[in-house]
Amino acid sequence: MAQLSHLLNSVQLQLVAFLASVGEWATRYAPPLADALVTKLDENLAITTPLRDTQS
């Protein structure tokens, strides 16, 4: 289970980096929508939602 927890945390960090990249892209090409786009993606994909404890 520890390996699974590590993998999930790694994926989450990569997805958070993806959100940051989307934010940078949107700021460049659609500044008024950038924050809303990042927020909506995060809400729908639950990227920054804390992971459940897989140790139990």
C-alpha positions, 0 to 999 in steps of 0.5 A: 500500500505504501507504493500505491500511496507514493504513486498517487502522490506523484500523479497528483503532483504532476496534475498540479503542475499541469494545472499551473501550465494550463494557467500560464497558457490561458493567461497568455491566450485568454487572460479574462478566463484563465482563473476560471478555467483552472478552477473549473478543471480542478473542480471537475477533476478534483486535482488538488483534493486531498487524497484519501489515506491508503494506509488503512 
